[in-house]
Amino acid sequence: MGRVYDAMCESQREAGVSSAVLDVSGFLPGPVVAPGVEGKIFGEEIAWEKVASFPLSSRDEARLAALDGGSSLGAEKFRLLKARMLHLQERQNVKLVVVTSAVPKEGKTLVSANLAISLARHTSQRVLLLEGDLHQPALAERLGLLGRPGISEWFDQDAAIHSFLYKAEDLQLWVLPAGETPEHPLAILQSPRFLDLLQQLSHCFDWILIDAPPLTPLADVNHWSKQSDGLLLVVREGKTPRKILQKGLETLDAARVLGIVFNEVREVEQNYYSKYYGPPEAKKRSRG
């Protein structure tokens, strides 16, 4: 963690907030009771059976480690993050979570997708993954939904929301992609119609994860933060500029930051994991 974590703690102290807000480590999940979901949008039942399904790909370039039911380091990391999020939901009634980063290319979309998959495995809870970056959407492409209509098309049409939702096969996971890049993304997100939709979706799902734009230079995250129960900040060791991180945090309500997700696994951590938990051939390599 080093310099990045210290920078965040320093920023939080200056804002008068305990650095413990930033760290969700050390929690064990308690029993989770799924909140009651109504399944209605604008007073009408969602036609769940009409929602198109799609297969999630385990191809290497998708980097969906959470699809791995085995004991890979990536899968274990997201299972641990899931446990911590379930604990937060139990303690603080967290449901709508924004995933963001200080700058682009930190891996926020990767984390959003894998966390959503983890939460949607072996559960009766409904999970919605919403592509909240309408400027440069990347989530749909990662999930194999590129070109599918989404938020932009819903906003321009008078159609039921189930026409723009997609359900992952064999998972309690639904995806609402951004769709075509609109001319004025923030105008859509701030519109009363979309805010009403978001509120009603919160009654239909147990989790809503928002893959949001980076903190800078856009104002979108500030908007998403006000609608959410909290934020997860994705940082990459050795890449996130400290000054930009601190500047971005200054624009947020620090109390809404649930924790940090470090996307880059150090080689020493990988070697340690392989030595003790990996397959026999990996253990032999690590000893050699």
Short mmCIF file of the C-alpha atoms (twelve columns), coordinates in Angstrom:
data_MODEL
# 
_entry.id   MODEL 
# 
loop_
_atom_site.group_PDB 
_atom_site.id 
_atom_site.type_symbol 
_atom_site.label_atom_id 
_atom_site.label_alt_id 
_atom_site.label_comp_id 
_atom_site.label_asym_id 
_atom_site.label_seq_id 
_atom_site.Cartn_x 
_atom_site.Cartn_y 
_atom_site.Cartn_z 
_atom_site.pdbx_PDB_model_num 
ATOM 1   C CA . MET A 1   0.000   0.000   0.000   1 
ATOM 2   C CA . GLY A 2   2.693   2.387   1.147   1 
ATOM 3   C CA . ARG A 3   2.556   5.896   -0.251  1 
ATOM 4   C CA . VAL A 4   -0.940  5.672   -1.738  1 
ATOM 5   C CA . TYR A 5   -2.576  4.499   1.496   1 
ATOM 6   C CA . ASP A 6   -0.670  7.117   3.518   1 
ATOM 7   C CA . ALA A 7   -1.864  9.818   1.138   1 
ATOM 8   C CA . MET A 8   -5.470  8.770   1.569   1 
ATOM 9   C CA . CYS A 9   -5.187  8.631   5.360   1 
ATOM 10  C CA . GLU A 10  -3.595  12.078  5.391   1 
ATOM 11  C CA . SER A 11  -6.380  13.475  3.223   1 
ATOM 12  C CA . GLN A 12  -9.013  11.932  5.502   1 
ATOM 13  C CA . ARG A 13  -7.374  13.343  8.638   1 
ATOM 14  C CA . GLU A 14  -7.370  16.805  7.093   1 
ATOM 15  C CA . ALA A 15  -11.092 16.359  6.432   1 
ATOM 16  C CA . GLY A 16  -11.619 15.403  10.076  1 
ATOM 17  C CA . VAL A 17  -12.539 11.786  9.346   1 
ATOM 18  C CA . SER A 18  -10.946 8.724   10.898  1 
ATOM 19  C CA . SER A 19  -8.835  6.684   8.503   1 
ATOM 20  C CA . ALA A 20  -10.751 3.630   9.690   1 
ATOM 21  C CA . VAL A 21  -13.459 4.690   7.270   1 
ATOM 22  C CA . LEU A 22  -11.092 3.770   4.473   1 
ATOM 23  C CA . ASP A 23  -10.342 0.250   5.633   1 
ATOM 24  C CA . VAL A 24  -12.926 -2.520  5.527   1 
ATOM 25  C CA . SER A 25  -10.372 -5.200  6.361   1 
ATOM 26  C CA . GLY A 26  -10.690 -7.513  9.316   1 
ATOM 27  C CA . PHE A 27  -14.470 -7.916  9.117   1 
ATOM 28  C CA . LEU A 28  -16.075 -11.336 9.023   1 
ATOM 29  C CA . PRO A 29  -19.466 -11.708 7.370   1 
ATOM 30  C CA . GLY A 30  -22.416 -12.305 9.633   1 
ATOM 31  C CA . PRO A 31  -25.691 -13.889 8.530   1 
ATOM 32  C CA . VAL A 32  -27.193 -11.768 5.771   1 
ATOM 33  C CA . VAL A 33  -30.917 -11.453 5.356   1 
ATOM 34  C CA . ALA A 34  -31.887 -10.380 1.858   1 
ATOM 35  C CA . PRO A 35  -33.932 -7.168  1.933   1 
ATOM 36  C CA . GLY A 36  -37.436 -7.439  0.549   1 
ATOM 37  C CA . VAL A 37  -37.530 -6.556  -3.134  1 
ATOM 38  C CA . GLU A 38  -40.754 -5.457  -4.751  1 
ATOM 39  C CA . GLY A 39  -39.905 -6.018  -8.400  1 
ATOM 40  C CA . LYS A 40  -41.893 -3.009  -9.627  1 
ATOM 41  C CA . ILE A 41  -40.845 -0.048  -11.744 1 
ATOM 42  C CA . PHE A 42  -43.179 2.935   -11.981 1 
ATOM 43  C CA . GLY A 43  -45.893 0.826   -10.385 1 
ATOM 44  C CA . GLU A 44  -45.607 -2.019  -12.895 1 
ATOM 45  C CA . GLU A 45  -44.119 -5.458  -12.284 1 
ATOM 46  C CA . ILE A 46  -40.789 -6.057  -14.016 1 
ATOM 47  C CA . ALA A 47  -41.221 -8.764  -16.637 1 
ATOM 48  C CA . TRP A 48  -38.205 -10.745 -15.414 1 
ATOM 49  C CA . GLU A 49  -38.932 -13.550 -17.863 1 
ATOM 50  C CA . LYS A 50  -38.569 -11.092 -20.774 1 
ATOM 51  C CA . VAL A 51  -35.105 -9.926  -19.751 1 
ATOM 52  C CA . ALA A 52  -32.536 -11.143 -22.287 1 
ATOM 53  C CA . SER A 53  -29.842 -13.451 -20.919 1 
ATOM 54  C CA . PHE A 54  -26.177 -13.577 -21.884 1 
ATOM 55  C CA . PRO A 55  -23.227 -15.877 -21.098 1 
ATOM 56  C CA . LEU A 56  -20.334 -14.493 -19.096 1 
ATOM 57  C CA . SER A 57  -17.037 -15.292 -20.753 1 
ATOM 58  C CA . SER A 58  -14.061 -16.691 -18.874 1 
ATOM 59  C CA . ARG A 59  -11.696 -15.681 -21.686 1 
ATOM 60  C CA . ASP A 60  -8.351  -14.390 -20.444 1 
ATOM 61  C CA . GLU A 61  -8.795  -10.887 -21.859 1 
ATOM 62  C CA . ALA A 62  -12.037 -10.420 -19.896 1 
ATOM 63  C CA . ARG A 63  -10.114 -10.987 -16.629 1 
ATOM 64  C CA . LEU A 64  -13.242 -12.113 -14.775 1 
ATOM 65  C CA . ALA A 65  -11.408 -13.917 -12.006 1 
ATOM 66  C CA . ALA A 66  -14.573 -14.160 -9.901  1 
ATOM 67  C CA . LEU A 67  -15.965 -16.688 -12.393 1 
ATOM 68  C CA . ASP A 68  -13.259 -19.069 -11.241 1 
ATOM 69  C CA . GLY A 69  -14.784 -21.319 -8.618  1 
ATOM 70  C CA . GLY A 70  -11.325 -22.579 -7.678  1 
ATOM 71  C CA . SER A 71  -8.647  -21.180 -5.441  1 
ATOM 72  C CA . SER A 72  -6.827  -18.740 -7.691  1 
ATOM 73  C CA . LEU A 73  -5.499  -15.647 -5.939  1 
ATOM 74  C CA . GLY A 74  -7.821  -13.375 -7.939  1 
ATOM 75  C CA . ALA A 75  -10.923 -15.408 -7.075  1 
ATOM 76  C CA . GLU A 76  -9.949  -15.505 -3.389  1 
ATOM 77  C CA . LYS A 77  -9.441  -11.739 -3.311  1 
ATOM 78  C CA . PHE A 78  -12.926 -11.073 -4.648  1 
ATOM 79  C CA . ARG A 79  -14.492 -13.619 -2.301  1 
ATOM 80  C CA . LEU A 80  -12.874 -11.751 0.573   1 
ATOM 81  C CA . LEU A 81  -14.125 -8.418  -0.770  1 
ATOM 82  C CA . LYS A 82  -17.610 -9.931  -1.056  1 
ATOM 83  C CA . ALA A 83  -17.478 -11.019 2.591   1 
ATOM 84  C CA . ARG A 84  -16.557 -7.521  3.683   1 
ATOM 85  C CA . MET A 85  -19.306 -5.964  1.604   1 
ATOM 86  C CA . LEU A 86  -21.900 -8.352  3.071   1 
ATOM 87  C CA . HIS A 87  -20.748 -7.352  6.520   1 
ATOM 88  C CA . LEU A 88  -21.136 -3.676  5.630   1 
ATOM 89  C CA . GLN A 89  -24.623 -4.356  4.318   1 
ATOM 90  C CA . GLU A 90  -25.558 -6.049  7.551   1 
ATOM 91  C CA . ARG A 91  -24.092 -3.298  9.747   1 
ATOM 92  C CA . GLN A 92  -24.902 -0.184  7.714   1 
ATOM 93  C CA . ASN A 93  -27.669 -1.254  5.313   1 
ATOM 94  C CA . VAL A 94  -25.379 -0.606  2.346   1 
ATOM 95  C CA . LYS A 95  -26.969 -1.364  -1.015  1 
ATOM 96  C CA . LEU A 96  -26.030 1.151   -3.723  1 
ATOM 97  C CA . VAL A 97  -22.245 1.301   -4.049  1 
ATOM 98  C CA . VAL A 98  -20.203 3.434   -6.441  1 
ATOM 99  C CA . VAL A 99  -16.890 2.040   -7.703  1 
ATOM 100 C CA . THR A 100 -14.491 4.717   -8.912  1 
ATOM 101 C CA . SER A 101 -10.813 5.614   -9.168  1 
ATOM 102 C CA . ALA A 102 -8.674  8.735   -9.041  1 
ATOM 103 C CA . VAL A 103 -7.674  8.566   -12.712 1 
ATOM 104 C CA . PRO A 104 -8.456  6.321   -15.706 1 
ATOM 105 C CA . LYS A 105 -6.816  2.918   -16.199 1 
ATOM 106 C CA . GLU A 106 -6.835  1.987   -12.508 1 
ATOM 107 C CA . GLY A 107 -9.065  -1.055  -13.002 1 
ATOM 108 C CA . LYS A 108 -12.385 0.204   -11.603 1 
ATOM 109 C CA . THR A 109 -14.409 -1.555  -14.314 1 
ATOM 110 C CA . LEU A 110 -12.518 -4.785  -13.690 1 
ATOM 111 C CA . VAL A 111 -13.237 -4.526  -9.951  1 
ATOM 112 C CA . SER A 112 -16.901 -3.589  -10.523 1 
ATOM 113 C CA . ALA A 113 -17.514 -6.619  -12.737 1 
ATOM 114 C CA . ASN A 114 -15.715 -9.106  -10.504 1 
ATOM 115 C CA . LEU A 115 -17.317 -7.830  -7.299  1 
ATOM 116 C CA . ALA A 116 -20.767 -8.010  -8.896  1 
ATOM 117 C CA . ILE A 117 -20.128 -11.592 -10.039 1 
ATOM 118 C CA . SER A 118 -18.920 -12.556 -6.557  1 
ATOM 119 C CA . LEU A 119 -21.992 -11.058 -4.898  1 
ATOM 120 C CA . ALA A 120 -24.267 -12.840 -7.400  1 
ATOM 121 C CA . ARG A 121 -22.796 -16.327 -6.817  1 
ATOM 122 C CA . HIS A 122 -24.519 -18.828 -4.488  1 
ATOM 123 C CA . THR A 123 -27.152 -16.370 -3.291  1 
ATOM 124 C CA . SER A 124 -30.802 -15.454 -3.595  1 
ATOM 125 C CA . GLN A 125 -29.967 -11.750 -3.591  1 
ATOM 126 C CA . ARG A 126 -30.487 -9.834  -6.815  1 
ATOM 127 C CA . VAL A 127 -27.455 -7.870  -7.990  1 
ATOM 128 C CA . LEU A 128 -27.599 -5.052  -10.543 1 
ATOM 129 C CA . LEU A 129 -24.395 -3.865  -12.228 1 
ATOM 130 C CA . LEU A 130 -25.000 -0.455  -13.767 1 
ATOM 131 C CA . GLU A 131 -22.626 1.157   -16.257 1 
ATOM 132 C CA . GLY A 132 -22.457 4.656   -14.822 1 
ATOM 133 C CA . ASP A 133 -19.665 5.974   -17.034 1 
ATOM 134 C CA . LEU A 134 -21.610 7.344   -19.988 1 
ATOM 135 C CA . HIS A 135 -18.580 9.274   -21.267 1 
ATOM 136 C CA . GLN A 136 -16.261 6.334   -21.965 1 
ATOM 137 C CA . PRO A 137 -18.191 3.146   -21.191 1 
ATOM 138 C CA . ALA A 138 -16.041 0.034   -20.917 1 
ATOM 139 C CA . LEU A 139 -18.165 -2.376  -18.887 1 
ATOM 140 C CA . ALA A 140 -20.408 -3.631  -21.708 1 
ATOM 141 C CA . GLU A 141 -17.421 -4.577  -23.847 1 
ATOM 142 C CA . ARG A 142 -15.780 -6.477  -20.976 1 
ATOM 143 C CA . LEU A 143 -18.985 -8.451  -20.388 1 
ATOM 144 C CA . GLY A 144 -19.660 -9.162  -24.055 1 
ATOM 145 C CA . LEU A 145 -22.584 -6.724  -24.277 1 
ATOM 146 C CA . LEU A 146 -21.034 -4.192  -26.632 1 
ATOM 147 C CA . GLY A 147 -23.634 -2.631  -28.932 1 
ATOM 148 C CA . ARG A 148 -26.613 -3.567  -26.739 1 
ATOM 149 C CA . PRO A 149 -29.057 -0.709  -25.985 1 
ATOM 150 C CA . GLY A 150 -28.899 0.687   -22.478 1 
ATOM 151 C CA . ILE A 151 -29.417 3.852   -20.441 1 
ATOM 152 C CA . SER A 152 -29.097 6.253   -23.384 1 
ATOM 153 C CA . GLU A 153 -31.692 4.401   -25.450 1 
ATOM 154 C CA . TRP A 154 -34.037 4.019   -22.465 1 
ATOM 155 C CA . PHE A 155 -33.848 7.771   -21.895 1 
ATOM 156 C CA . ASP A 156 -34.775 8.493   -25.526 1 
ATOM 157 C CA . GLN A 157 -37.619 5.994   -25.679 1 
ATOM 158 C CA . ASP A 158 -40.862 5.274   -23.916 1 
ATOM 159 C CA . ALA A 159 -40.133 1.618   -23.188 1 
ATOM 160 C CA . ALA A 160 -40.075 -0.619  -20.121 1 
ATOM 161 C CA . ILE A 161 -36.722 -0.925  -18.378 1 
ATOM 162 C CA . HIS A 162 -36.666 -4.713  -18.785 1 
ATOM 163 C CA . SER A 163 -35.923 -4.122  -22.478 1 
ATOM 164 C CA . PHE A 164 -32.535 -2.691  -21.460 1 
ATOM 165 C CA . LEU A 165 -31.597 -5.132  -18.706 1 
ATOM 166 C CA . TYR A 166 -29.525 -8.267  -19.364 1 
ATOM 167 C CA . LYS A 167 -29.231 -11.231 -17.026 1 
ATOM 168 C CA . ALA A 168 -26.056 -13.268 -16.736 1 
ATOM 169 C CA . GLU A 169 -26.706 -16.976 -17.198 1 
ATOM 170 C CA . ASP A 170 -26.626 -19.056 -13.998 1 
ATOM 171 C CA . LEU A 171 -26.131 -16.005 -11.776 1 
ATOM 172 C CA . GLN A 172 -28.341 -13.582 -9.839  1 
ATOM 173 C CA . LEU A 173 -26.739 -10.780 -11.830 1 
ATOM 174 C CA . TRP A 174 -28.434 -8.215  -14.070 1 
ATOM 175 C CA . VAL A 175 -26.581 -5.587  -16.107 1 
ATOM 176 C CA . LEU A 176 -27.813 -2.171  -17.246 1 
ATOM 177 C CA . PRO A 177 -25.263 -0.932  -19.826 1 
ATOM 178 C CA . ALA A 178 -24.694 2.668   -20.849 1 
ATOM 179 C CA . GLY A 179 -25.666 2.152   -24.480 1 
ATOM 180 C CA . GLU A 180 -24.588 4.653   -27.108 1 
ATOM 181 C CA . THR A 181 -22.479 7.526   -25.784 1 
ATOM 182 C CA . PRO A 182 -24.872 10.494  -25.452 1 
ATOM 183 C CA . GLU A 183 -24.037 14.097  -26.231 1 
ATOM 184 C CA . HIS A 184 -24.683 15.245  -22.650 1 
ATOM 185 C CA . PRO A 185 -24.178 12.316  -20.259 1 
ATOM 186 C CA . LEU A 186 -24.529 14.253  -17.021 1 
ATOM 187 C CA . ALA A 187 -27.828 15.773  -18.179 1 
ATOM 188 C CA . ILE A 188 -29.264 12.242  -18.366 1 
ATOM 189 C CA . LEU A 189 -27.927 11.216  -14.961 1 
ATOM 190 C CA . GLN A 190 -29.250 14.380  -13.289 1 
ATOM 191 C CA . SER A 191 -32.663 14.243  -14.925 1 
ATOM 192 C CA . PRO A 192 -35.681 13.639  -12.633 1 
ATOM 193 C CA . ARG A 193 -36.682 10.689  -14.821 1 
ATOM 194 C CA . PHE A 194 -33.388 8.867   -14.331 1 
ATOM 195 C CA . LEU A 195 -33.237 9.676   -10.608 1 
ATOM 196 C CA . ASP A 196 -36.737 8.273   -10.274 1 
ATOM 197 C CA . LEU A 197 -35.659 5.135   -12.132 1 
ATOM 198 C CA . LEU A 198 -32.640 4.692   -9.864  1 
ATOM 199 C CA . GLN A 199 -34.776 5.012   -6.766  1 
ATOM 200 C CA . GLN A 200 -37.231 2.436   -8.030  1 
ATOM 201 C CA . LEU A 201 -34.483 0.048   -9.088  1 
ATOM 202 C CA . SER A 202 -33.248 0.158   -5.505  1 
ATOM 203 C CA . HIS A 203 -36.544 -1.485  -4.495  1 
ATOM 204 C CA . CYS A 204 -36.014 -4.307  -7.005  1 
ATOM 205 C CA . PHE A 205 -32.426 -5.273  -6.213  1 
ATOM 206 C CA . ASP A 206 -30.496 -6.164  -3.082  1 
ATOM 207 C CA . TRP A 207 -27.279 -4.710  -4.491  1 
ATOM 208 C CA . ILE A 208 -26.666 -1.999  -7.070  1 
ATOM 209 C CA . LEU A 209 -23.045 -1.494  -8.127  1 
ATOM 210 C CA . ILE A 210 -22.221 1.580   -10.215 1 
ATOM 211 C CA . ASP A 211 -19.152 1.505   -12.443 1 
ATOM 212 C CA . ALA A 212 -18.589 5.270   -12.318 1 
ATOM 213 C CA . PRO A 213 -16.091 7.559   -14.089 1 
ATOM 214 C CA . PRO A 214 -12.831 8.527   -12.351 1 
ATOM 215 C CA . LEU A 215 -12.823 11.298  -9.723  1 
ATOM 216 C CA . THR A 216 -11.114 13.778  -12.024 1 
ATOM 217 C CA . PRO A 217 -11.698 15.747  -14.146 1 
ATOM 218 C CA . LEU A 218 -15.459 15.026  -14.416 1 
ATOM 219 C CA . ALA A 219 -18.267 15.960  -12.034 1 
ATOM 220 C CA . ASP A 220 -20.132 12.677  -12.470 1 
ATOM 221 C CA . VAL A 221 -18.752 10.949  -9.378  1 
ATOM 222 C CA . ASN A 222 -19.970 13.775  -7.172  1 
ATOM 223 C CA . HIS A 223 -23.427 13.174  -8.587  1 
ATOM 224 C CA . TRP A 224 -23.202 9.402   -8.106  1 
ATOM 225 C CA . SER A 225 -21.864 9.861   -4.579  1 
ATOM 226 C CA . LYS A 226 -24.979 11.768  -3.547  1 
ATOM 227 C CA . GLN A 227 -27.204 8.933   -4.773  1 
ATOM 228 C CA . SER A 228 -25.181 6.145   -3.168  1 
ATOM 229 C CA . ASP A 229 -24.683 4.514   0.217   1 
ATOM 230 C CA . GLY A 230 -20.925 4.653   -0.223  1 
ATOM 231 C CA . LEU A 231 -17.931 4.461   -2.547  1 
ATOM 232 C CA . LEU A 232 -15.134 1.998   -3.180  1 
ATOM 233 C CA . LEU A 233 -11.969 3.640   -4.455  1 
ATOM 234 C CA . VAL A 234 -9.763  1.563   -6.763  1 
ATOM 235 C CA . VAL A 235 -6.069  2.445   -6.785  1 
ATOM 236 C CA . ARG A 236 -3.066  0.843   -8.421  1 
ATOM 237 C CA . GLU A 237 0.204   0.930   -6.528  1 
ATOM 238 C CA . GLY A 238 2.886   2.798   -8.435  1 
ATOM 239 C CA . LYS A 239 0.403   4.400   -10.840 1 
ATOM 240 C CA . THR A 240 -2.045  6.574   -8.903  1 
ATOM 241 C CA . PRO A 241 -0.524  10.090  -8.566  1 
ATOM 242 C CA . ARG A 242 -0.708  11.167  -4.928  1 
ATOM 243 C CA . LYS A 243 -1.611  14.796  -5.644  1 
ATOM 244 C CA . ILE A 244 -4.414  13.848  -8.029  1 
ATOM 245 C CA . LEU A 245 -5.739  11.344  -5.510  1 
ATOM 246 C CA . GLN A 246 -5.828  13.945  -2.756  1 
ATOM 247 C CA . LYS A 247 -7.427  16.517  -5.051  1 
ATOM 248 C CA . GLY A 248 -10.110 14.046  -6.073  1 
ATOM 249 C CA . LEU A 249 -10.859 13.103  -2.467  1 
ATOM 250 C CA . GLU A 250 -11.353 16.761  -1.599  1 
ATOM 251 C CA . THR A 251 -14.407 16.815  -3.858  1 
ATOM 252 C CA . LEU A 252 -16.065 13.927  -2.002  1 
ATOM 253 C CA . ASP A 253 -17.901 13.520  1.258   1 
ATOM 254 C CA . ALA A 254 -15.134 11.551  2.987   1 
ATOM 255 C CA . ALA A 255 -17.581 9.695   5.210   1 
ATOM 256 C CA . ARG A 256 -18.986 7.969   2.114   1 
ATOM 257 C CA . VAL A 257 -15.702 6.234   1.279   1 
ATOM 258 C CA . LEU A 258 -16.232 2.617   2.355   1 
ATOM 259 C CA . GLY A 259 -12.749 1.392   1.550   1 
ATOM 260 C CA . ILE A 260 -9.866  1.027   -0.878  1 
ATOM 261 C CA . VAL A 261 -9.419  -1.760  -3.390  1 
ATOM 262 C CA . PHE A 262 -5.848  -2.318  -4.523  1 
ATOM 263 C CA . ASN A 263 -5.914  -3.685  -8.049  1 
ATOM 264 C CA . GLU A 264 -2.213  -4.473  -8.483  1 
ATOM 265 C CA . VAL A 265 -0.963  -7.637  -6.762  1 
ATOM 266 C CA . ARG A 266 2.701   -7.468  -5.836  1 
ATOM 267 C CA . GLU A 267 4.891   -10.315 -7.012  1 
ATOM 268 C CA . VAL A 268 5.809   -11.221 -3.429  1 
ATOM 269 C CA . GLU A 269 2.114   -11.679 -2.568  1 
ATOM 270 C CA . GLN A 270 1.615   -13.895 -5.614  1 
ATOM 271 C CA . ASN A 271 4.641   -16.016 -4.697  1 
ATOM 272 C CA . TYR A 272 3.465   -16.366 -1.097  1 
ATOM 273 C CA . TYR A 273 0.002   -17.445 -2.231  1 
ATOM 274 C CA . SER A 274 1.411   -19.973 -4.721  1 
ATOM 275 C CA . LYS A 275 3.713   -21.416 -2.100  1 
ATOM 276 C CA . TYR A 276 1.002   -22.158 0.443   1 
ATOM 277 C CA . TYR A 277 -2.254  -22.449 -1.500  1 
ATOM 278 C CA . GLY A 278 -1.401  -23.093 -5.122  1 
ATOM 279 C CA . PRO A 279 -1.277  -26.396 -7.021  1 
ATOM 280 C CA . PRO A 280 1.683   -28.728 -6.375  1 
ATOM 281 C CA . GLU A 281 3.629   -27.577 -9.439  1 
ATOM 282 C CA . ALA A 282 3.310   -23.926 -8.338  1 
ATOM 283 C CA . LYS A 283 4.556   -24.830 -4.857  1 
ATOM 284 C CA . LYS A 284 7.591   -26.531 -6.350  1 
ATOM 285 C CA . ARG A 285 8.367   -23.469 -8.490  1 
ATOM 286 C CA . SER A 286 8.068   -21.127 -5.508  1 
ATOM 287 C CA . ARG A 287 10.466  -23.283 -3.465  1 
ATOM 288 C CA . GLY A 288 12.889  -23.396 -6.356  1 
# 
